[in-house]
């Protein structure tokens, strides 16, 4: 990594000219560099993409309990619990209605 001798900002590799580094702040350009280096893209490359169809999205894997939904009045909801704070102090139980998808919570 090289820095601009005039303003101290980090020099950026200029793609159009081989080996030329420049400063985006003051416009300084370095002499061409003869070193072997590669510029890597900062964008992450995605190698595997999982495609989920509508049937997979509707799979219900959480346990269901008899809890009344405040929005639609149905009495069947999925449930899960999240521990909050130190071990054994408190937890939050979440419910999601299987009919309308409304989510609510109860704090223990």
N, C-alpha and C positions, 0 to 999 in steps of 0.2 A: 504494500500500500504506500503510495507516494502522496506528499502534500505540496501544495503550492508554495513556492519560495516567497511570493509577494504578499499573500493574504493569509496563508496557513490552512486554507480549506482543502479537503481531500480532492485529489485529482481523479477525474472520471475518464475511462477508456472511450475514445471516439471510434465508433464502429466503421465509419466510412474510410478512414485512413489508417493503415496498418501501423500499430505500435504507437500512436500519438495519444498522449494524455492531455486533458485540458481542464481548466477550472471554470465552473459554472458561475462563480461569483465575479471574478475580475477578468476572465477571458484569457488568462495565461495559457500558452500551449507549450508542451515540452518537446524535446527532441525525440525523434522516433526511437522506440525501445526495441532492441534486438533479442530480448529474452523470450523464451518459450513459455507462454502462459495462455490460458483459456478463459473466456468469459462465460460464466454460467448464468442462466436465466434464473431470476428469483421466483418465478412462477412454479408452483408445484406441478409435477407431471402426474397425471392420474393413469395408473396402469390397469386397475380393475374397477369397473363400474357395475354396481348391482342394480338391476332394474326390478322393481317390485310392482306387480300388477294389482288391480283393485281387490282381487280376492285375497291376496296376501295382506293388504292393508287392513282388511276386516277381520283377520284372525284375532281371536280373543285368547290371550295367554295369561292374563291376571286372574286371580280368584274372584268369584262373584259372591256377594252377600245380599241379604235382604235389607236394603236401605232406601228410604223414600226420597225420590228426586224432587227438589224444590221447584224445578222448572216445569216438568211435564207430569209429575205425580206417579210415575212408574216406581215399582218396588224392587228393582234389580240393578245392582251397581257393581262395577269392578272396584277393587280396593288395593292399596299399597301403603306402606308405612315408611316414613323418613325420620331417622333419629336426629334430634337437634341438641346441640350443646354437649356437655360431658356425658359419659356413659351412664345410662340409667336415669338421667334427670327428666327428660321429656321427649315426646315424639309427636309427630303430626301424621294423622291418618288421612289419606286422600281417597275420595270416591269419585267415580266417573259413571254416569248413567249409561247403560248399554243401549237405551232407546234413542236419546237425543244427544248424548255426548257431553252434557253439562258436567263440570267438575267442581267439587267443593271439598272443604277440609274440616277436620275436627282436631283441635289441639288437646292432647292429654295432659 
